[in-house]
Amino acid sequence: MIQTVLSTLVEVIVPLSIPVAAGALLGRYKNLDTKPLLTLYLYFLSPAIILDTLATAEISFDDVYKTLAFSLLNLFLLWGLATLIGKILKLAPPEAAGLTLISTFTNSVNYGLPLVLLAFGQLGLDKASVYVIAQMVIVNTIGVYFAARSQFSVRSAVKSVFSLPAIYAAILALLLRALGLHMPHELASGVSMAAGAYSPVVLAILGAQMVKVQVAHTERNVQLAFWTGLTVRLLLAPLLAALVLLALNITGTLFSVLLILASMPVAVNSVVLAERFGSSPSLVSRCIVWTTLASFLALPVLIAVVGG
């Protein structure tokens, strides 16, 4: 077991850590501006990898159905768990909202996809594509609701979803599959080349974002919420995800991929929502940093257990 974990650490985490470390160093010493890179990622690289993957992915309707069912059921169970814990601990509304963001949203896009590709190969990436699309929709709808229930607007949520180029890339890929068509070879080659740039660029962005996250001293009443958030994200979330996967009778590579993606650290975008809507951004920031650092050790163990 120890040998398997060490092997996974070397073969998966070490390659991932190189662009993350590069991004962190550039962010720390060269003040790397991630905004242009985020635009590149959001409007070019993300649609490219979604189109390239979905157009040729070896996924069945059963995979799609089970992935969507897992995404929604796991989300609402985590929401319920965070709400229950918040009430038991009598957390203030900002900390309760922050705990919900910490518990429910993971870094499955710019950390999860490269990890799955290295750990499970192209088949794993195929299985992950539907989950990632679902997460993009969920974060821009339900995520906004979690962060600002009183300010939530269905119209603005729908608008935010359809402002994502990746959604149109997914629709195009699904249409091509349904009609039995393929992109011209030259166009497909260009899309594949862009998709190949996805992993190093988004991991470098993650590294730069990590060093810019402000981890200020927090008040004593936030400390309890912080340790609770760490416990939920690192321990309870993987256990709950495994139970949901077993309940839905999901097995094989799809089981492994969905379990890993559901066990990722807190999504960096969570702090954006927390800052915008006053959902204890200091709490969310600290959990982003520490769950990401912990994941470098925890995820190899989990991958080894599920047989990546």
Disulfide bonds with the S-S distance in Angstrom:
none
